[in-house]
Amino acid sequence: MLYRVPENAETFTERFNRLTAGLETHELVGIMRVDGRIVARLRGGQQQSLKLDQGLRLAKYLGVSPWVFIGESEPVTPPAAPPYGDGTEPLARQVRDLVLAAIEPLEAEVRRLRAKIEPARAPAKPRKRSA
């Protein structure tokens, strides 16, 4: 199935000119960081698209979504459900707490074993030499 463009759809050039109506060519040159010939081609309809960086700069300046340049509204993505827990804590904090809970008994065991072997590791007292 082919996508049909509605008959009353605004063209790229019409949309570009409507969005930039209050801006002079030299202002657009500075905002978009392009040559004045590019702006003239965009306004005259000889160029029907913007490069990504140009569109993003212009959208930021105009306070609109970059999607507006292709005649689309901002895509809406529903928020994802938290992977587990009630979602009030960031995942990193939850992971850290789980790791710390697992480490605590291990650290206690290491301290107990070290206390057991410390006496055996003490240096031997030097023997007196017999003359």
GROMACS elastic network, one bead per residue, 0.5 to 0.9 nm:
[ bonds ]
;  ai    aj funct       b0    kb
    4     7     6  0.88272   500
    5     8     6  0.83795   500
    5     9     6  0.66412   500
    6     9     6  0.52335   500
    6    10     6  0.89303   500
    7    10     6  0.87238   500
    9    71     6  0.86350   500
   10    13     6  0.81288   500
   10    14     6  0.60055   500
   10    15     6  0.62014   500
   10    71     6  0.77052   500
   11    14     6  0.51614   500
   11    15     6  0.61248   500
   11    16     6  0.84899   500
   11    48     6  0.85824   500
   11    70     6  0.88753   500
   11    71     6  0.83179   500
   12    15     6  0.50905   500
   12    16     6  0.59630   500
   12    17     6  0.84859   500
   12    42     6  0.87205   500
   12    45     6  0.80056   500
   12    47     6  0.89706   500
   12    48     6  0.59160   500
   12    49     6  0.71791   500
   12    69     6  0.68204   500
   12    70     6  0.67884   500
   12    71     6  0.76336   500
   13    16     6  0.50352   500
   13    17     6  0.60169   500
   13    18     6  0.84360   500
   13    42     6  0.64556   500
   13    43     6  0.61582   500
   13    44     6  0.72318   500
   13    45     6  0.53071   500
   13    46     6  0.86427   500
   13    47     6  0.80586   500
   13    48     6  0.65328   500
   13    49     6  0.86310   500
   14    17     6  0.51958   500
   14    18     6  0.60343   500
   14    19     6  0.85919   500
   14    43     6  0.82448   500
   14    45     6  0.84229   500
   15    18     6  0.50994   500
   15    19     6  0.61218   500
   15    20     6  0.85445   500
   15    68     6  0.82366   500
   15    69     6  0.69130   500
   15    70     6  0.86045   500
   15    71     6  0.78282   500
   16    19     6  0.52755   500
   16    20     6  0.60972   500
   16    21     6  0.82439   500
   16    42     6  0.74292   500
   16    43     6  0.70624   500
   16    69     6  0.68947   500
   17    20     6  0.52119   500
   17    21     6  0.55232   500
   17    42     6  0.82763   500
   17    43     6  0.60316   500
   18    21     6  0.52109   500
   18    22     6  0.86328   500
   19    22     6  0.80085   500
   19    23     6  0.89479   500
   19    62     6  0.78198   500
   19    69     6  0.89211   500
   20    23     6  0.54244   500
   20    24     6  0.82274   500
   20    28     6  0.81207   500
   20    62     6  0.82218   500
   21    24     6  0.80611   500
   23    26     6  0.82200   500
   23    27     6  0.60812   500
   23    28     6  0.66264   500
   24    27     6  0.52168   500
   24    28     6  0.64801   500
   24    29     6  0.87608   500
   25    28     6  0.51549   500
   25    29     6  0.61911   500
   25    30     6  0.87964   500
   25    36     6  0.66780   500
   25    39     6  0.65251   500
   25    40     6  0.76537   500
   26    30     6  0.64310   500
   26    31     6  0.87425   500
   26    36     6  0.69808   500
   26    39     6  0.88683   500
   27    30     6  0.52416   500
   27    31     6  0.61898   500
   27    32     6  0.85536   500
   28    32     6  0.57594   500
   28    33     6  0.77159   500
   28    34     6  0.79563   500
   28    36     6  0.81468   500
   28    39     6  0.70445   500
   28    58     6  0.79601   500
   29    32     6  0.55031   500
   29    33     6  0.53485   500
   29    34     6  0.51120   500
   29    35     6  0.60084   500
   29    36     6  0.58033   500
   29    38     6  0.84233   500
   29    39     6  0.69809   500
   30    33     6  0.50435   500
   30    34     6  0.71465   500
   30    35     6  0.88615   500
   31    34     6  0.81580   500
   31    54     6  0.82871   500
   31    57     6  0.65435   500
   31    58     6  0.62828   500
   31    61     6  0.72428   500
   32    35     6  0.88479   500
   32    53     6  0.78626   500
   32    55     6  0.75314   500
   32    56     6  0.85077   500
   32    57     6  0.57579   500
   32    58     6  0.58559   500
   33    54     6  0.72051   500
   33    57     6  0.85049   500
   34    37     6  0.82072   500
   34    38     6  0.65278   500
   34    39     6  0.75440   500
   34    54     6  0.78076   500
   35    38     6  0.55375   500
   35    39     6  0.70571   500
   36    39     6  0.51839   500
   36    40     6  0.63064   500
   36    41     6  0.87062   500
   37    41     6  0.61443   500
   37    42     6  0.85888   500
   38    41     6  0.50698   500
   38    42     6  0.61487   500
   38    43     6  0.86086   500
   38    47     6  0.78161   500
   39    42     6  0.50378   500
   39    43     6  0.61059   500
   39    44     6  0.84103   500
   39    47     6  0.89342   500
   40    43     6  0.51679   500
   40    44     6  0.59039   500
   40    45     6  0.84719   500
   40    46     6  0.84788   500
   40    47     6  0.89190   500
   41    44     6  0.50341   500
   41    45     6  0.59563   500
   41    47     6  0.53346   500
   41    48     6  0.85591   500
   42    45     6  0.53708   500
   42    46     6  0.62313   500
   42    48     6  0.65886   500
   42    49     6  0.76965   500
   42    50     6  0.83624   500
   43    46     6  0.78995   500
   43    47     6  0.81218   500
   44    47     6  0.77150   500
   45    48     6  0.62910   500
   47    50     6  0.80537   500
   49    55     6  0.87418   500
   49    69     6  0.80184   500
   49    70     6  0.81143   500
   50    53     6  0.80824   500
   50    54     6  0.60145   500
   50    55     6  0.55939   500
   50    69     6  0.81262   500
   51    54     6  0.52814   500
   51    55     6  0.61504   500
   51    56     6  0.85995   500
   52    55     6  0.52353   500
   52    56     6  0.61105   500
   52    57     6  0.86207   500
   52    66     6  0.88995   500
   53    56     6  0.51582   500
   53    57     6  0.61439   500
   53    58     6  0.85743   500
   54    57     6  0.52886   500
   54    58     6  0.61557   500
   54    59     6  0.85023   500
   55    58     6  0.51931   500
   55    59     6  0.59256   500
   55    60     6  0.84487   500
   55    66     6  0.61465   500
   55    67     6  0.89748   500
   55    69     6  0.74340   500
   56    59     6  0.51292   500
   56    60     6  0.60637   500
   56    61     6  0.85832   500
   56    65     6  0.83955   500
   56    66     6  0.58564   500
   57    60     6  0.51985   500
   57    61     6  0.62446   500
   57    62     6  0.86657   500
   57    66     6  0.88190   500
   58    61     6  0.50870   500
   58    62     6  0.60818   500
   58    63     6  0.83746   500
   58    64     6  0.85507   500
   58    66     6  0.80666   500
   59    62     6  0.50836   500
   59    63     6  0.57867   500
   59    64     6  0.50605   500
   59    65     6  0.58783   500
   59    66     6  0.52107   500
   59    67     6  0.86861   500
   59    68     6  0.82637   500
   59    69     6  0.83865   500
   60    63     6  0.50765   500
   60    64     6  0.64876   500
   60    65     6  0.76627   500
   60    66     6  0.79282   500
   61    64     6  0.79378   500
   62    65     6  0.87420   500
   64    67     6  0.82755   500
   64    68     6  0.70874   500
   65    68     6  0.57296   500
   65    69     6  0.82133   500
   65    73     6  0.77296   500
   65    74     6  0.64038   500
   66    69     6  0.59910   500
   66    70     6  0.80140   500
   66    72     6  0.89260   500
   66    74     6  0.81932   500
   67    70     6  0.56662   500
   67    71     6  0.65836   500
   67    72     6  0.52453   500
   67    73     6  0.59904   500
   67    74     6  0.60224   500
   67    75     6  0.83773   500
   68    72     6  0.53785   500
   68    73     6  0.61924   500
   68    74     6  0.77496   500
   69    72     6  0.74624   500
   70    73     6  0.88635   500
   72    75     6  0.81662   500
   73    76     6  0.87674   500
   77    80     6  0.85981   500
   80    83     6  0.85723   500
   81    84     6  0.84181   500
   81    87     6  0.79915   500
   82    85     6  0.70811   500
   82    86     6  0.72321   500
   82    87     6  0.52620   500
   82    88     6  0.89220   500
   82    91     6  0.86961   500
   83    87     6  0.78955   500
   83    91     6  0.84553   500
   84    87     6  0.69862   500
   84    91     6  0.87274   500
   85    88     6  0.77891   500
   85    89     6  0.80706   500
   85    94     6  0.85639   500
   86    89     6  0.75841   500
   87    90     6  0.70481   500
   87    91     6  0.81672   500
   89    92     6  0.82122   500
   89    93     6  0.64927   500
   89    94     6  0.67565   500
   90    93     6  0.54934   500
   90    94     6  0.66254   500
   90    95     6  0.89138   500
   91    94     6  0.51225   500
   91    95     6  0.62090   500
   91    96     6  0.85859   500
   92    95     6  0.51559   500
   92    96     6  0.60815   500
   92    97     6  0.86295   500
   93    96     6  0.50481   500
   93    97     6  0.61775   500
   93    98     6  0.86612   500
   94    97     6  0.52192   500
   94    98     6  0.63176   500
   94    99     6  0.87474   500
   95    98     6  0.51125   500
   95    99     6  0.62174   500
   95   100     6  0.86321   500
   96    99     6  0.51491   500
   96   100     6  0.61230   500
   96   101     6  0.85587   500
   97   100     6  0.51235   500
   97   101     6  0.60868   500
   97   102     6  0.86322   500
   98   101     6  0.51640   500
   98   102     6  0.63285   500
   98   103     6  0.87351   500
   99   102     6  0.51351   500
   99   103     6  0.61775   500
   99   104     6  0.88345   500
  100   103     6  0.50143   500
  100   104     6  0.62230   500
  101   104     6  0.56215   500
  101   105     6  0.77265   500
  102   105     6  0.65798   500
  102   106     6  0.72204   500
  103   106     6  0.51524   500
  103   107     6  0.61310   500
  103   108     6  0.87185   500
  104   107     6  0.52353   500
  104   108     6  0.63702   500
  104   109     6  0.87890   500
  105   108     6  0.50795   500
  105   109     6  0.62598   500
  105   110     6  0.87156   500
  106   109     6  0.50815   500
  106   110     6  0.62440   500
  106   111     6  0.87366   500
  107   110     6  0.50470   500
  107   111     6  0.62664   500
  107   112     6  0.86658   500
  108   111     6  0.51871   500
  108   112     6  0.62798   500
  108   113     6  0.87624   500
  109   112     6  0.50760   500
  109   113     6  0.62250   500
  109   114     6  0.85926   500
  110   113     6  0.51721   500
  110   114     6  0.60773   500
  110   115     6  0.86064   500
  111   114     6  0.51310   500
  111   115     6  0.62064   500
  111   116     6  0.87135   500
  112   115     6  0.52604   500
  112   116     6  0.64705   500
  113   116     6  0.50469   500
  113   117     6  0.64108   500
  113   118     6  0.86463   500
  114   117     6  0.52678   500
  114   118     6  0.58991   500
  115   118     6  0.54546   500
  115   119     6  0.77649   500
  116   119     6  0.70163   500
  116   120     6  0.80914   500
  117   120     6  0.53127   500
  117   121     6  0.64062   500
  118   121     6  0.51138   500
  118   122     6  0.64472   500
  119   122     6  0.54220   500
  119   123     6  0.89879   500
  120   123     6  0.83018   500
  121   124     6  0.86374   500
  122   125     6  0.89604   500
  123   126     6  0.88583   500
  124   127     6  0.87672   500
